[in-house]
Amino acid sequence: MNAIYQKSRTECQDPDPCLSPLHRQTRRHFFERCGLGLGSIALSEMLARETQGALPAGDPMTPRRSHQTARAKNVIFLFMAGGPSQLELFEDKPRLREFHGQLPPESLVAGKRFAFLPKDAKLLGGQREFATYGEARMTLSDLLPHHRKIVDEVTWLRGMKTDVFNHGPAKLFMNTGFQVPGRPCLGSWVTYGIGSESRDLPGFVVLQSGPRGPRAGNALWSAGFLPSSYQGVPFRGSGDPILNLANPRGIDAARQGEFFDLVGTLNRERLGVTGDPEIATRLSAYEMAYRMQSSSPELMDLSGESQATLDLYGATKGGNGYANNCLLARRLVERGVRFVQLYHTNWDHHGGPTENLDKHLPEICREIDQASAALVLDLKQRGLLDDTIVLWGGEFGRTPMGEVRDGGAGGRDHHIDAFTMWIAGGGFKAGKIHGSSDDFGYEVTDGAVHVHDLHATILHQLGFDHERLTHRFQGRDFRLTDVHGKVVREILG
């Protein structure tokens, strides 16, 4: 027997053992010939999606039904980080000017706490020029000339209220309904509830502009205790949207495919054993990164945008700033991304040589005014505003009392009891002014909308009952609105 075996080996011309043709197949050859290589799998998925309109089973971003009929399907949140001054932008208060330099009535400030104001802080009358615009007769200052074009397209929320007066906790509260890290944000709850229609881009994208990032950082777009598939993905405004998205030097498509095949197999085996949703997130991330190598260059390439569109936003090809981010937000929702959040800093105008109302507020208004209005107008003319909610605002407003730092020009402290935001599209009433504040802009007198109410109303327009959109964690059912919130039906169309 050994002799026969030796003879057969000698007669074999291949230096390897004489194996059957099937045994001679390498793993790479097998996948190439059977049509199951990485590229073939991706192509098959894309073709199946185009013909059937379905996402792969098990994908955490697979679109799902909401609790009720939805009026909107996408959200763009324009977050003005730092707290814009409603008294310089939206609220003309003649009585505040009349009592400029005087102490506020004790009845207003008794028992109130502020971030920085001393007890003897005096009222600061606004110095901007105001006029009313549109059929809505909304008051706007001279700092927002482009907003005049959208007065009758948005709902003006002039009775906003929040609970938290320091930046980081207040930003968390506006985004997650809670003032400490660890809770899911609005974008995470939305994608957790209804997934995303985008196959080739993340369901929740974050874009940033301004001199620095927002206080509280990535906790603002965290998925908290939800699976991390639903956290926001920060994009850069130009070039590759995510660092290291392209293959490293020396790694071609074939080697990348081998890596993805092997790691994917190991992850799927482990997922089958443990059922850990974070492994599913990892699988989804690898697959998304592969698809984004093709989809992201097309997304970031503005060469297909007309010059008229670029001029509308004030954007530039290859540019990187708030205007370009607004245009990218439109392009993202066009491609099925469910939730896009823009952060622009810095709106924290306390006074002093670097953060005052006289010089620095006009500068930042020029950075955002045109593009914010353009986004609403562009979505409308493309037929996208009906099912896209656009929300504009910060974590709180500014006090009627003035603040001066380092002997510089004046500013205002953080104010939680009355401020202004606006919301457009997605079934909200166009040209509606909701809410008002007292003669000093200190307290809401009519139409109060708490942050929890705002969240409940946005979820309602997306088809959710905010009391039923829950996730069980540590023995308790959590929700975005906690045990609060009501739908503000007066502002719905």
DOLOPA-897126 format. One line per 2 residues: number of its first residue (from 1); for each residue x, y, z of C-alpha. Coordinates in nm, 4 decimals, padded with zeros to 6 digits, always signed. Layout:
BEGIN
NUM = X:Y:Z ~ ...;
! end
This chain:
BEGIN
1 = +00.0000:+00.0000:+00.0000 ~ +00.2810:+00.2407:+00.0842;
3 = +00.4530:+00.1631:-00.2471 ~ +00.1389:+00.2311:-00.4432;
5 = +00.0957:+00.5581:-00.2570 ~ +00.4540:+00.6581:-00.3274;
7 = +00.4112:+00.5754:-00.6966 ~ +00.0972:+00.7838:-00.7292;
9 = +00.2757:+01.0797:-00.5730 ~ +00.5684:+01.0410:-00.8116;
11 = +00.3408:+01.0264:-01.1154 ~ +00.1593:+01.3416:-01.0079;
13 = +00.3020:+01.6434:-01.1968 ~ +00.1737:+01.8961:-00.9409;
15 = +00.4189:+01.9572:-00.6561 ~ +00.1220:+01.9571:-00.4164;
17 = -00.0451:+01.6292:-00.3212 ~ -00.2710:+01.4918:-00.5896;
19 = -00.6004:+01.6329:-00.4762 ~ -00.9335:+01.6353:-00.6501;
21 = -01.0177:+01.9447:-00.8597 ~ -01.2543:+02.0603:-00.5847;
23 = -00.9751:+02.0327:-00.3264 ~ -00.7475:+02.2387:-00.5494;
25 = -00.9822:+02.5352:-00.5252 ~ -00.8499:+02.8090:-00.3004;
27 = -01.0985:+03.0015:-00.0911 ~ -01.0558:+03.3025:-00.3178;
29 = -01.1128:+03.0963:-00.6349 ~ -01.4186:+02.9326:-00.4825;
31 = -01.5854:+03.2657:-00.4075 ~ -01.4885:+03.4082:-00.7459;
33 = -01.6331:+03.1141:-00.9401 ~ -01.9478:+03.0634:-00.7384;
35 = -02.0374:+03.4315:-00.7555 ~ -02.0263:+03.4830:-00.3806;
37 = -01.7354:+03.7240:-00.3566 ~ -01.7762:+04.0424:-00.1557;
39 = -01.8373:+04.2510:-00.4655 ~ -02.0936:+04.0038:-00.5980;
41 = -02.2764:+03.9979:-00.2664 ~ -02.2849:+04.3778:-00.2545;
43 = -02.4032:+04.3985:-00.6162 ~ -02.6733:+04.1395:-00.5546;
45 = -02.7971:+04.3316:-00.2510 ~ -02.8071:+04.6588:-00.4439;
47 = -02.9979:+04.5041:-00.7324 ~ -03.2404:+04.3338:-00.4959;
49 = -03.3013:+04.6612:-00.3171 ~ -03.3639:+04.8478:-00.6411;
51 = -03.6090:+04.5861:-00.7651 ~ -03.7839:+04.5036:-00.4402;
53 = -03.7341:+04.8200:-00.2294 ~ -03.6365:+04.6123:+00.0731;
55 = -03.3407:+04.6151:+00.3075 ~ -03.1641:+04.2972:+00.4182;
57 = -03.3309:+04.1128:+00.7015 ~ -03.1661:+04.1763:+01.0353;
59 = -03.0271:+04.5189:+00.9450 ~ -03.0901:+04.7421:+01.2495;
61 = -03.1793:+05.0304:+01.0170 ~ -03.4450:+04.8387:+00.8262;
63 = -03.7482:+05.0727:+00.7917 ~ -04.0266:+04.9848:+01.0325;
65 = -04.3857:+05.0906:+01.0821 ~ -04.4586:+05.3574:+01.3376;
67 = -04.7532:+05.3554:+01.5773 ~ -04.9769:+05.5702:+01.3588;
69 = -04.9880:+05.7511:+01.0273 ~ -04.6854:+05.9792:+00.9984;
71 = -04.6878:+06.3306:+00.8539 ~ -04.3080:+06.3428:+00.8307;
73 = -04.0305:+06.0934:+00.7677 ~ -03.7074:+06.2928:+00.8077;
75 = -03.5680:+06.5493:+01.0530 ~ -03.3001:+06.8169:+01.0129;
77 = -03.2095:+06.9805:+01.3458 ~ -03.0147:+07.3060:+01.3099;
79 = -02.8659:+07.3361:+01.6588 ~ -02.7335:+07.6813:+01.7481;
81 = -02.4949:+07.5816:+02.0249 ~ -02.4548:+07.8364:+02.3031;
83 = -02.8031:+07.9856:+02.3209 ~ -02.9089:+08.2546:+02.0681;
85 = -03.0502:+08.5730:+02.2141 ~ -03.4194:+08.5889:+02.1327;
87 = -03.4167:+08.9537:+02.2468 ~ -03.1764:+09.0517:+01.9688;
89 = -03.3282:+08.8278:+01.6999 ~ -03.7020:+08.7633:+01.7426;
91 = -03.8465:+08.9581:+02.0363 ~ -03.8870:+09.3347:+02.0243;
93 = -03.9490:+09.4558:+02.3811 ~ -04.0099:+09.8342:+02.3996;
95 = -04.0694:+09.8197:+02.7758 ~ -03.7315:+09.6548:+02.8216;
97 = -03.5703:+09.9478:+02.6413 ~ -03.7722:+10.1886:+02.8523;
99 = -03.6365:+10.0382:+03.1746 ~ -03.2844:+09.9898:+03.0428;
101 = -03.0246:+10.0181:+03.3179 ~ -03.2733:+09.9650:+03.6015;
103 = -03.3074:+09.6718:+03.8365 ~ -03.5775:+09.4227:+03.7353;
105 = -03.8901:+09.3955:+03.9500 ~ -03.8275:+09.1755:+04.2513;
107 = -04.1335:+08.9697:+04.1573 ~ -03.9518:+08.8509:+03.8425;
109 = -03.6243:+08.7380:+03.9935 ~ -03.7284:+08.6203:+04.3405;
111 = -03.6071:+08.2650:+04.3932 ~ -03.4490:+08.2434:+04.0467;
113 = -03.1012:+08.1108:+03.9777 ~ -02.8703:+08.2130:+03.6959;
115 = -02.5425:+08.0790:+03.5657 ~ -02.3378:+08.3972:+03.6150;
117 = -02.5539:+08.7021:+03.6865 ~ -02.5015:+08.8887:+04.0142;
119 = -02.8024:+08.9874:+04.2219 ~ -02.7746:+09.3514:+04.1145;
121 = -02.7755:+09.2783:+03.7389 ~ -02.9686:+09.5480:+03.5530;
123 = -03.2087:+09.5260:+03.2621 ~ -03.0523:+09.5543:+02.9180;
125 = -03.2694:+09.7052:+02.6459 ~ -03.2172:+09.5689:+02.2984;
127 = -03.0428:+09.7907:+02.0457 ~ -03.1377:+09.6167:+01.7222;
129 = -03.3910:+09.7448:+01.4686 ~ -03.7059:+09.5337:+01.4420;
131 = -03.9890:+09.5161:+01.1897 ~ -04.2763:+09.2785:+01.1167;
133 = -04.2770:+09.0602:+00.8059 ~ -04.5042:+08.8310:+00.6094;
135 = -04.8692:+08.7540:+00.6524 ~ -04.7788:+08.6096:+00.9913;
137 = -04.6556:+08.9547:+01.1029 ~ -04.3544:+08.7998:+01.2731;
139 = -04.1038:+09.0405:+01.4248 ~ -03.7438:+08.9959:+01.3118;
141 = -03.4390:+09.2080:+01.3744 ~ -03.2013:+09.3480:+01.1171;
143 = -02.9605:+09.0627:+01.1986 ~ -03.1695:+08.8060:+01.0085;
145 = -03.2602:+08.9569:+00.6709 ~ -03.2849:+08.6195:+00.4942;
147 = -03.5275:+08.4850:+00.7538 ~ -03.7805:+08.7355:+00.6196;
149 = -03.8212:+08.5015:+00.3192 ~ -03.9401:+08.2121:+00.5361;
151 = -04.1644:+08.3960:+00.7838 ~ -04.4724:+08.2351:+00.6307;
153 = -04.3117:+07.8916:+00.5913 ~ -04.2352:+07.8107:+00.9553;
155 = -04.3969:+07.7821:+01.2971 ~ -04.2488:+08.0336:+01.5419;
157 = -04.2256:+07.8943:+01.8949 ~ -04.1976:+08.2060:+02.1111;
159 = -04.2853:+08.0354:+02.4378 ~ -04.0082:+07.7771:+02.4714;
161 = -03.9056:+07.6620:+02.8198 ~ -03.6370:+07.4305:+02.9512;
163 = -03.5119:+07.3178:+03.2920 ~ -03.1325:+07.3477:+03.2799;
165 = -02.9187:+07.6636:+03.2583 ~ -02.5611:+07.5391:+03.2088;
167 = -02.4432:+07.4612:+02.8581 ~ -02.3423:+07.0955:+02.8671;
169 = -02.6374:+06.9722:+03.0738 ~ -02.8765:+07.2020:+02.8831;
171 = -02.7598:+07.0679:+02.5468 ~ -02.8058:+06.7166:+02.6758;
173 = -03.1543:+06.8055:+02.7973 ~ -03.2535:+06.9540:+02.4611;
175 = -03.1260:+06.6454:+02.2806 ~ -03.2015:+06.3587:+02.5196;
177 = -03.4644:+06.4915:+02.7613 ~ -03.2231:+06.4409:+03.0501;
179 = -02.9370:+06.6570:+03.1791 ~ -02.6684:+06.3944:+03.2360;
181 = -02.4992:+06.1660:+02.9818 ~ -02.6215:+05.8141:+02.9199;
183 = -02.9647:+05.8641:+02.7618 ~ -03.0423:+05.8223:+02.3900;
185 = -03.0836:+06.1428:+02.1919 ~ -03.3773:+06.2344:+01.9694;
187 = -03.2046:+06.1113:+01.6525 ~ -03.1304:+05.7769:+01.8160;
189 = -03.4891:+05.7305:+01.9321 ~ -03.6167:+05.8123:+01.5831;
191 = -03.3904:+05.5648:+01.4034 ~ -03.4533:+05.3047:+01.6748;
193 = -03.8245:+05.3437:+01.6127 ~ -03.8461:+05.3521:+01.2348;
195 = -03.4992:+05.2776:+01.1003 ~ -03.3755:+05.4542:+00.7888;
197 = -03.4486:+05.4411:+00.4185 ~ -03.0831:+05.4908:+00.3301;
199 = -02.8952:+05.1732:+00.2426 ~ -02.5601:+05.3336:+00.1657;
201 = -02.5345:+05.6040:+00.4341 ~ -02.5885:+05.6040:+00.8101;
203 = -02.9419:+05.6671:+00.9306 ~ -02.8310:+05.9449:+01.1677;
205 = -02.5611:+06.1919:+01.0581 ~ -02.4033:+06.4802:+01.2533;
207 = -02.2369:+06.7827:+01.0879 ~ -02.0417:+07.0471:+01.2793;
209 = -01.9199:+07.3999:+01.2062 ~ -01.7903:+07.6964:+01.3973;
211 = -01.4750:+07.7571:+01.6021 ~ -01.5150:+07.4503:+01.8239;
213 = -01.7395:+07.1567:+01.8943 ~ -02.0457:+07.1827:+02.1193;
215 = -02.0067:+07.1354:+02.4926 ~ -02.0985:+06.7799:+02.6029;
217 = -01.9478:+06.6462:+02.2798 ~ -02.0515:+06.3114:+02.1428;
219 = -02.2882:+06.2487:+02.4353 ~ -02.5228:+06.4793:+02.2411;
221 = -02.5625:+06.2250:+01.9612 ~ -02.5153:+05.9132:+02.1721;
223 = -02.7504:+05.6161:+02.1565 ~ -02.7195:+05.5774:+02.5346;
225 = -02.8549:+05.2401:+02.6393 ~ -02.9957:+05.1678:+02.2927;
227 = -02.7832:+04.9536:+02.0594 ~ -02.5000:+05.1686:+01.9272;
229 = -02.6243:+05.1186:+01.5692 ~ -02.8533:+05.4125:+01.6444;
231 = -02.5912:+05.6660:+01.7519 ~ -02.5140:+05.9646:+01.5314;
233 = -02.2223:+05.9382:+01.2900 ~ -02.0183:+06.2612:+01.2672;
235 = -01.9304:+06.3589:+00.9108 ~ -01.6701:+06.6057:+00.7993;
237 = -01.7933:+06.8818:+00.5731 ~ -01.5538:+06.8148:+00.2855;
239 = -01.3309:+06.5390:+00.1495 ~ -01.3914:+06.1927:+00.2928;
241 = -01.6830:+06.2364:+00.5366 ~ -01.5214:+05.9855:+00.7740;
243 = -01.1492:+05.9548:+00.8358 ~ -00.9812:+05.6332:+00.7177;
245 = -01.2781:+05.5379:+00.5006 ~ -01.0512:+05.4633:+00.2036;
247 = -00.8368:+05.1492:+00.2009 ~ -00.4842:+05.1844:+00.3405;
249 = -00.2007:+05.1887:+00.0897 ~ -00.1248:+04.8388:-00.0316;
251 = -00.4721:+04.7004:+00.0436 ~ -00.6587:+04.6310:-00.2784;
253 = -01.0195:+04.5273:-00.3195 ~ -00.9354:+04.1571:-00.3152;
255 = -00.7500:+04.1760:+00.0164 ~ -01.0240:+04.3926:+00.1617;
257 = -01.2781:+04.1344:+00.0515 ~ -01.0871:+03.8543:+00.2191;
259 = -01.0710:+04.0526:+00.5412 ~ -01.4431:+04.1356:+00.5377;
261 = -01.5335:+03.7731:+00.4593 ~ -01.3277:+03.6361:+00.7457;
263 = -01.4275:+03.8944:+01.0061 ~ -01.7906:+03.8789:+00.8988;
265 = -01.7941:+03.5006:+00.9362 ~ -01.6414:+03.5188:+01.2839;
267 = -01.8812:+03.7923:+01.3919 ~ -02.1849:+03.6061:+01.2624;
269 = -02.0783:+03.2898:+01.4410 ~ -02.0341:+03.4827:+01.7652;
271 = -02.3657:+03.6629:+01.7150 ~ -02.5385:+03.3283:+01.6778;
273 = -02.3955:+03.2156:+02.0098 ~ -02.4474:+03.5302:+02.2188;
275 = -02.7211:+03.7295:+02.0449 ~ -02.5272:+04.0440:+02.1452;
277 = -02.6741:+04.3435:+01.9538 ~ -02.3340:+04.5136:+01.9603;
279 = -02.1991:+04.2381:+01.7363 ~ -02.4821:+04.3104:+01.4954;
281 = -02.3776:+04.6762:+01.5144 ~ -02.0199:+04.5796:+01.4286;
283 = -02.1335:+04.3749:+01.1305 ~ -02.3530:+04.6584:+01.0114;
285 = -02.0666:+04.9077:+01.0523 ~ -01.8313:+04.7022:+00.8356;
287 = -02.0944:+04.6637:+00.5673 ~ -02.1849:+05.0328:+00.5799;
289 = -01.8190:+05.1364:+00.5560 ~ -01.7805:+04.9201:+00.2462;
291 = -02.0850:+05.0727:+00.0803 ~ -01.9813:+05.4244:+00.1801;
293 = -01.6581:+05.3871:-00.0141 ~ -01.8826:+05.4209:-00.3180;
295 = -02.1647:+05.6405:-00.1868 ~ -01.9736:+05.9072:+00.0050;
297 = -01.7740:+06.0546:-00.2868 ~ -02.1006:+06.1085:-00.4728;
299 = -02.2604:+06.2670:-00.1657 ~ -01.9753:+06.5108:-00.1086;
301 = -01.9342:+06.6047:-00.4739 ~ -02.1262:+06.9287:-00.5282;
303 = -02.0363:+06.9561:-00.8967 ~ -02.3893:+06.8462:-00.9865;
305 = -02.5443:+07.1359:-00.7962 ~ -02.6329:+07.4383:-01.0053;
307 = -02.4638:+07.7694:-00.9399 ~ -02.8056:+07.9077:-00.8488;
309 = -02.8393:+07.6483:-00.5727 ~ -02.4897:+07.7181:-00.4403;
311 = -02.5665:+08.0901:-00.4416 ~ -02.8964:+08.0298:-00.2621;
313 = -02.7121:+07.8728:+00.0304 ~ -02.3934:+08.0755:+00.0051;
315 = -02.2096:+07.7447:-00.0335 ~ -01.8948:+07.6785:-00.2353;
317 = -01.7629:+07.3689:-00.4090 ~ -01.4981:+07.2217:-00.1826;
319 = -01.6015:+07.4532:+00.1005 ~ -01.6441:+07.3530:+00.4611;
321 = -01.8804:+07.5468:+00.6865 ~ -02.2396:+07.5953:+00.7918;
323 = -02.3671:+07.6835:+00.4426 ~ -02.2141:+07.3715:+00.2897;
325 = -02.3468:+07.1637:+00.5790 ~ -02.7013:+07.2884:+00.5161;
327 = -02.6696:+07.1870:+00.1527 ~ -02.5306:+06.8494:+00.2576;
329 = -02.8271:+06.8089:+00.4931 ~ -03.0628:+06.8424:+00.1981;
331 = -02.8565:+06.5948:-00.0034 ~ -02.8576:+06.3498:+00.2874;
333 = -03.2361:+06.3474:+00.3288 ~ -03.2698:+06.3138:-00.0492;
335 = -03.0717:+05.9916:-00.0115 ~ -03.2952:+05.8553:+00.2616;
337 = -03.1005:+05.9532:+00.5748 ~ -03.3563:+05.9716:+00.8536;
339 = -03.2056:+06.2284:+01.0924 ~ -02.9465:+06.4985:+01.0243;
341 = -02.8195:+06.7258:+01.2990 ~ -02.6080:+07.0353:+01.2436;
343 = -02.4198:+07.2038:+01.5288 ~ -02.2912:+07.5571:+01.4859;
345 = -02.0930:+07.7422:+01.7518 ~ -02.0560:+07.9869:+01.9232;
347 = -02.3765:+08.1633:+02.0398 ~ -02.2678:+08.2178:+02.4008;
349 = -02.2680:+08.5980:+02.4137 ~ -02.2033:+08.6927:+02.7750;
351 = -02.0176:+09.0128:+02.6941 ~ -01.6519:+09.1070:+02.7035;
353 = -01.3982:+09.1386:+02.4238 ~ -01.4621:+08.7996:+02.2584;
355 = -01.8332:+08.7164:+02.3123 ~ -02.0469:+09.0272:+02.2969;
357 = -02.3756:+09.1291:+02.1385 ~ -02.2375:+09.4258:+01.9485;
359 = -01.9685:+09.2578:+01.7371 ~ -01.9844:+08.8811:+01.7678;
361 = -02.3596:+08.8225:+01.7498 ~ -02.3846:+08.9965:+01.4087;
363 = -02.0917:+08.7897:+01.2846 ~ -02.2470:+08.4559:+01.3701;
365 = -02.5861:+08.5650:+01.2356 ~ -02.4211:+08.6331:+00.9000;
367 = -02.2807:+08.2799:+00.9092 ~ -02.6182:+08.1074:+00.9497;
369 = -02.8956:+08.3397:+00.8289 ~ -02.8810:+08.2804:+00.4548;
371 = -02.8208:+07.9046:+00.4619 ~ -03.0893:+07.8348:+00.7252;
373 = -03.3514:+08.0132:+00.5169 ~ -03.2193:+07.8575:+00.1959;
375 = -03.2604:+07.5069:+00.3343 ~ -03.6315:+07.5630:+00.3960;
377 = -03.6829:+07.7220:+00.0547 ~ -03.4825:+07.4558:-00.1282;
379 = -03.6639:+07.1689:+00.0412 ~ -03.9955:+07.3287:-00.0480;
381 = -03.9170:+07.3806:-00.4151 ~ -03.7988:+07.0195:-00.4429;
383 = -04.1132:+06.8829:-00.2772 ~ -03.9223:+06.7602:+00.0288;
385 = -04.0482:+07.0005:+00.2950 ~ -04.3840:+06.8275:+00.3327;
387 = -04.2201:+06.5206:+00.4866 ~ -03.9048:+06.6782:+00.6348;
389 = -03.9098:+06.8546:+00.9721 ~ -03.6577:+07.1390:+01.0022;
391 = -03.5945:+07.2576:+01.3587 ~ -03.3843:+07.5659:+01.4482;
393 = -03.2725:+07.6701:+01.7957 ~ -03.0318:+07.6323:+02.0858;
395 = -03.0315:+07.4893:+02.4353 ~ -03.1868:+07.8022:+02.5936;
397 = -03.2232:+08.1763:+02.5396 ~ -03.0729:+08.4858:+02.7025;
399 = -03.1759:+08.6924:+03.0052 ~ -03.3426:+09.0376:+02.9950;
401 = -03.0676:+09.1464:+03.2350 ~ -02.7327:+09.2396:+03.0922;
403 = -02.3899:+09.1003:+03.1678 ~ -02.0533:+09.2687:+03.1172;
405 = -01.7239:+09.0823:+03.1297 ~ -01.3702:+09.2183:+03.1372;
407 = -01.4858:+09.5729:+03.0751 ~ -01.5967:+09.4919:+02.7226;
409 = -01.9254:+09.5310:+02.5380 ~ -02.2420:+09.3890:+02.6911;
411 = -02.3984:+09.0477:+02.6725 ~ -02.6670:+08.8373:+02.8391;
413 = -02.6671:+08.5334:+03.0665 ~ -02.8423:+08.1994:+03.0049;
415 = -03.2218:+08.2062:+03.0303 ~ -03.4491:+07.9014:+03.0561;
417 = -03.7920:+08.0554:+03.1185 ~ -03.8700:+08.2087:+02.7779;
419 = -03.6934:+08.1787:+02.4426 ~ -03.7648:+08.1270:+02.0734;
421 = -03.7173:+07.8405:+01.8289 ~ -03.8709:+07.7734:+01.4898;
423 = -03.9874:+07.4571:+01.3163 ~ -04.0914:+07.4000:+00.9553;
425 = -04.2308:+07.1293:+00.7294 ~ -04.3512:+06.7854:+00.8299;
427 = -04.7107:+06.8911:+00.8890 ~ -04.6418:+07.1911:+01.1137;
429 = -04.8483:+07.5020:+01.0449 ~ -04.6765:+07.7460:+00.8121;
431 = -04.6753:+08.1094:+00.9210 ~ -04.7954:+08.0268:+01.2722;
433 = -04.6767:+08.2293:+01.5739 ~ -04.7251:+08.0290:+01.8902;
435 = -04.6587:+08.1636:+02.2368 ~ -04.5545:+08.4952:+02.3843;
437 = -04.3610:+08.6339:+02.6795 ~ -04.4078:+08.9280:+02.9155;
439 = -04.2991:+09.2868:+02.8480 ~ -03.9442:+09.2116:+02.9600;
441 = -03.9119:+08.8743:+02.7859 ~ -03.8695:+08.7029:+03.1197;
443 = -04.1607:+08.4599:+03.1527 ~ -04.3870:+08.2867:+02.9026;
445 = -04.7378:+08.4300:+02.9300 ~ -04.9122:+08.2225:+02.6636;
447 = -04.8485:+07.9089:+02.4600 ~ -04.5673:+07.7576:+02.6663;
449 = -04.3835:+07.4684:+02.4969 ~ -04.1495:+07.2730:+02.7205;
451 = -03.8634:+07.0712:+02.5728 ~ -04.0548:+06.7505:+02.6550;
453 = -04.3572:+06.8875:+02.4671 ~ -04.1397:+06.9683:+02.1660;
455 = -04.0029:+06.6136:+02.1642 ~ -04.3487:+06.4620:+02.1998;
457 = -04.4792:+06.6712:+01.9104 ~ -04.1918:+06.5881:+01.6763;
459 = -04.2340:+06.2171:+01.7522 ~ -04.6080:+06.2500:+01.6885;
461 = -04.5441:+06.3907:+01.3414 ~ -04.3135:+06.0984:+01.2712;
463 = -04.5930:+05.8583:+01.3616 ~ -04.5023:+05.7789:+01.7224;
465 = -04.6993:+05.7838:+02.0418 ~ -04.4229:+05.9224:+02.2635;
467 = -04.5554:+05.7238:+02.5601 ~ -04.5235:+05.3961:+02.3697;
469 = -04.1800:+05.4482:+02.2127 ~ -03.9876:+05.2830:+02.4961;
471 = -03.6844:+05.0665:+02.5640 ~ -03.6461:+04.8449:+02.8686;
473 = -03.3230:+04.9056:+03.0566 ~ -03.2264:+04.7993:+03.4077;
475 = -03.5789:+04.6873:+03.4835 ~ -03.7528:+05.0042:+03.3687;
477 = -03.9162:+05.1184:+03.0442 ~ -03.7436:+05.4400:+02.9384;
479 = -03.8676:+05.6906:+02.6834 ~ -03.7434:+06.0199:+02.5388;
481 = -04.0018:+06.2268:+02.7264 ~ -03.9552:+06.0325:+03.0527;
483 = -04.2859:+06.0811:+03.2433 ~ -04.3601:+06.4191:+03.0858;
485 = -04.4572:+06.5769:+02.7570 ~ -04.7716:+06.6501:+02.5628;
487 = -04.8346:+06.6960:+02.1926 ~ -04.8795:+07.0645:+02.1064;
489 = -05.1707:+07.0217:+01.8660 ~ -05.2212:+07.3960:+01.8138;
491 = -04.9145:+07.4098:+01.5894 ~ -05.0068:+07.1111:+01.3715;
493 = -05.1620:+07.1469:+01.0310;
! end
